[in-house]
Amino acid sequence: MRYHCSALPEVANVQVENPTTEYGSEVSYVCETGYQFPDNTTRANMTCLDNGKWTRESIPDCEIIKCSLLPDWPFQTKDSSNHTYNSTVTFWCDIGYELVDRTTSRTIHCLENGEWSAPLPECHPVVCPDIELPSSWSISRDTDEHIYGTYTTYRCDDEKRMIDGATFREILCDATGNWSDNITDCKIANATPSTLVAEYGTTTILTCIAGHRFSGKYKTRKMICITDGWWRPILEACNPILCPVLTDVLNTERSTDNRLYDTVVGYKCIKGHYYYPNMTSLVSIRCLDSEQWNDTNLEPCWPIVCGSPPTITNGTITLPPNNNFNYSALVSYQCITGFKFIDGKIARTIQCNEFGEWNHSDVSCRVDRCSPVPIANNVVPDTTNTSWYTNVTYQCQRGYEWPNNKSVHHITCQNNGQWNDTNIPSCTIKKCSPVELMHNATINTTDHVYDTYVNYECDKGFKFPDNETVKTKWCSDWAFWEPGEFPECEITYCPALEDVENATRDTNDTYYNKHVIYSCLPGYQFPDKSKMWTVYCTENETWSGTPEPCEVVFCPPVPWWTETVFNSTLNEFNAEISYWCSEGYVFEDSFNKPDTIKTATCSHAKVWEPSIDDCLAKESIDAALRGVTYESPAGVSIGTIACSLTVTVLCCIVLLDTKKIYSDLKVMKRNVSSFVEEMKTKRGRSNRVSDSQLNIKSNSDSP
């Protein structure tokens, strides 16, 4: 399984949320304000899968949002056709036209949602107020609306005249929303005092109001009152005058072709042009009472000229033909390799706009990348790309963390070739809780930083419940020990003890290092002749040995003595034998009882108890017990000593066989020793009688 996907794709005009390439992470690309993806959304997500691939192969660049196209409505002009986000457009109504709010201009902005900041303005003709007509008037008009440029003709009723004698008047709704003349009342002829009174032969001069003429283009007319009471010549109306036909002016647009008196005609320079020398884009002329326009020498509009285009560093420039910097002229720039414009592109074209300015002033080429990605201790960047707008996401190496517990750190390569942050904090190694000690176990280390492995090894004779003797804890990259807890070491046990034939043991415990003593029953021993056998439980859960069964003990074989009779030859433990002396022989301690029968038992000490006595010839005992005279150096004393003289011994050597001699010698030695000790006691002598001082004499009856 992979833990990271490839580096994040570079997308223009976006902000990246959660810019990490770690498995399972979701990264969001959010378009900057005023931009959107081609599908009109502003957010695109993708997730790093466990196969190291993103759920989307690519993310398209965010494009600038566009508002609706600006229509070319009549009676208005605009200073721009740009309809992208944050662009500004100003509309002006033509002369004689206005917006609904009675203003003549409006500026709107293209908002980030693709809507204009206000409804698109529509210019409507200026409306003049209604006129309250006196009852003496009738009206005829070109239209039912009193709008700019329309004429309305007012006529007096029959036999009525205006104060100047006219019977009708034509007025114009001008660009200011006012009528071109005032309306006066019509009066009946001969009426007094407000009527025109004249006698026969009276003459009067009628003068047309400004901008009007009688037929023949006369401004005045003389009239006379004749005999029938009528004026002659017949009264006629003054008609509006007309100025000469309008001529076209180069690079302009005219607001109207109306040539009536007092008509104002506006000439507006087409986009990108102006009047020289007053540097304006709009002039107007008026039709005068003289039937002439007040200005007939209109200059053409000249193209707006921009100044010299800005120079470029680290790039090349392409100028228009003949270095013509008139309105709409284009100048192209190209950055050299390794440099870009601020928008990340390597080429840019600027244009001379209608205000005489270049639409871009920043044409400097900047280094297209930052210095190498800055590095800090134990920190890993997700990319080494140093191009503009590259977002570098730093993460701590596995098992390390930021000092302030933050998860990631971001920096961005700005379009000035500088990182917005070069102080990358170092990551420090994570620490688990201190290592815990355990009973009956040893550890190999007390370190508790990331990736430390602590081995818990049970002491000899101990193990974990799962029969293992070593367990390991690991300090993980989450600063937790894994596994978290495990049971302590427990003492080991050997198999249950087996019984040993003819033996007992001092305990049934089987835990490690326990010593068990097997003791043979009385009369038994181990094959090695020992009475006890010790085993102990080893660290590998086996006993140090297995004792052999105890075997019965044996006393020395029943001796075969001449003149001794045994009733049995058994010599094993507890075997009991009876024995007696043959005729003429007696036991040493019972020489007066020749028929004595003795018994002996084989003890657990492997000896006969009591010990088996020898049978001695009765004659030799009798001779040894006869009286013996001896002499003390201090005086002569006569006594009887139960001993055998040397002569007797020599005689016995001649008369008896070797076995007999050996038996008699033993008896004599004991008898002599006993006799000497007895005599010491009875005599109470102060001087010690040594064996060398004794004068042992043989009895004449000795053999």
Helices and strands as residue ranges (DSSP letters): E 14-17, E 26-31, E 35-36, E 43-47, E 63-64, E 76-78, E 88-93, E 97-98, E 105-109, E 124-125, E 137-141, E 151-156, E 160-161, E 168-172, E 187-188, E 203-207, E 212-213, G 215-217, E 220-225, E 231-232, E 239-240, E 252-254, E 264-269, E 273-275, E 282-286, E 301-303, E 315-318, G 321-323, E 330-335, E 339-340, E 347-351, E 366-367, E 379-381, E 391-396, E 400-401, E 409-412, E 428-429, E 441-443, E 453-458, E 462-463, E 470-475, E 481-482, E 490-491, E 503-505, E 515-520, E 524-525, E 532-536, E 551-552, E 564-566, E 576-581, E 585-587, G 588-590, E 597-602, E 608-609, E 615-617, H 618-624, E 630-632, E 635-637, H 646-655, H 658-683, G 691-693
